[in-house]
Each structure stands twice: as C-alpha cells, then as structure tokens.
Amino acid sequence: MSAKRAAAVMGVGGVVTAVGTFLTLASGVFGSVSYFDTTDGKLVLGLGVAIAVFALVLAISSSRGLNITMGVLGLLSSILVVVSVVIDWQSLGDAGASTGIAIYATLVGGIVGVVGAIMAFRAPGAAAATAPPPPPPPPDTAS
C-alpha cells in the first residue's frame, strides 16, 4: 500500500466533505438552508479543507514520520467531521426538518477521510522502503 494511494483516498474524503457543506442541509416550513449557513457547517468546511491539505502533504512526503503525522492529523480531523455531522443530523431530526443531501455527503466524506488516514499508517516512507545491506561475512580465521 502506498502513501500516494492513502493520500488520494484521504484527499477525496476532504474534498467531498468541503463540497458537501455547500449543499442543502435541511428544508421545512422555514425554507431550505445549506450546511455552510450554520456555524457547524463552517467548522466542517474548515476540517474538510484541512483533510485535503494533510492529504496533499502526505502525497508529496517521502518520510515515514511525516506520513504518520499526516495520518494522525487526518484521522482526528475526519473523526471530528463524522461526530459533528452525526450530532447535527440528530438535531435536525429533533427539530422535525427534512434532512438534505449535505448530511450524507459530509458524512461519507468524513468516513472516506478516516479510511485514507488509516491507510497512511500502513504506507511505508523512504526509510521503510529499503532494507539496510547485510553485514559483511566474518573474517576467515581457519588458516
């Protein structure tokens, strides 16, 4: 599994999350509202952009340590997206509003971000890609 593949998956999650915030969150007697119109929507947008940036750094990195760092940051950001969206979804249900596509898009984006971040932990960096050379043979002392 490569870091580039993990970065692609995590990046797609971040972009889907960010784009999802501009879609319809809910509709009802009050009209319809996009996720971006809410405070939580702005938070989710910021997290989606951050996930995409972490994925970009992961894609250009050749360091195992940086891969792990981007994986951790991407995982935490993606988990925050999922938790925030689930809480908002529950709040919409309590308010009696019809759920829009933004909830589903941002939730899927957050879950895809989690998967990409987990893949980053398994991606080898430059240090892990090549094994050190074997030690030289012992000197011949039989003579």
N, C-alpha and C positions, 0 to 999 in steps of 0.2 A: 504494500500500500504506500503510495507516495504522498508527500506533503502537498504537491500540486493538486492532486485529486481531493484531498481533505480541504484545501483552500477553496476549490471550486464549489464543493458542496456547502461549505460554511458561507461562502460569498453569495450563493443563490439564496440561502436562508436569510441573510441580511438584506438583500435587495427585495425579496418578496415581503419581508416584514416592513421595510420602509415604504414600499409602494402600497401595501395594504392599508397604511394609515390614511391615505387619501381617498379610500373607498367609503361607501356608506356604512356607518356603524349601526344605526338604528333608524327606524321610522315608526311613526304613530300619529296620533292626533296633532302633535306638535310639528309635524313635517318630518323631514329626514335630516340627519346630521352625519358628517364624516367623522372618522376617528380623530383626525387632525384638529378638529374643533374642540376637543377635550384636552384637559391637562395630561391625562394618562396617554392620550394619543401622541402628544408631543414627546413624552418620555419614551414611548415605544419607537417613534421615529428616530430619536437620537440613538437608542440602543441598536436599531436596525442598521443605521449608518456606521456605528462603531463596529458591529459584527462584520460588515463588509470591509472596513479598514483593516481589522485584525486578519481577515482572510487574505487581503492584498499583501500584507506584511508576511504572512505565512507562505504565500506563493513565491515571494522573491527571496525568502530566507534560505540559507543553507546550514544553519546552526541548529543542532538538536535542542539546545536550551531555549532558543527563540521560538522554535516550534512548540515546545511545551508551554511557554509563556503565552503565546497567542492562543493555544488550545484552552488554557485555563481562563483567559480573559473572554474568549468567545463562548466558552461553556457558561460562565457566570452571567454574561450578558443575555445569552439565549434563554437561560433558566428564568431570568428576570422578565423577559418578554412573555414567556409562557405563563408565569404566575400572574403577571399584570393582566394579561388578556383573559385568563380564566376568572379572575376576580371581577373584571368589567363585564364579562359575559353573565356572570351570576347577578350582578347589579341590574343589568338590562332585563333579565328575567323577573326580578323582583319588582321592577318598575312597570312591567306589562308591555314593554315596547317590542316591536318585531326586530329580530336580530338581522343585521345586514351582513354583507359579504366580508367586510373589513375584519370581523372577529375571526372568521375562518381563515382568511388569507394570512393575517398576522400570526395566528396560532400555528398554522402549517409552517410559516417562515421560521418561527421560533424553534419548532421541533426539528426542522431541517438543519438549523444552526447548531442545535445540540448534537446531532449526528455528525456533522462536519467537524465540530470541536473534538468529539471523542475520536474521530479518525485521525486528527492531528497528533494525538498522544501516541498513536501506533506508527506514525510516519518517521522513518529514520532521517536524521540530519547528516551533515557531512562527516561528522566524527563516527557515526554508527554505520555508515555505508561501506567503509573499507576496514578490513581486519588488519591488525598490525602484522608485520612479517614474522615468520617463525624464528626462534632463536637459532644461533649457529650451532652446529654439532659440537659435541665436546672434543677436545684435542685427543689425538691418538697417542696413548702412553704405553702401548704394548711393546715397543722396541727396546 
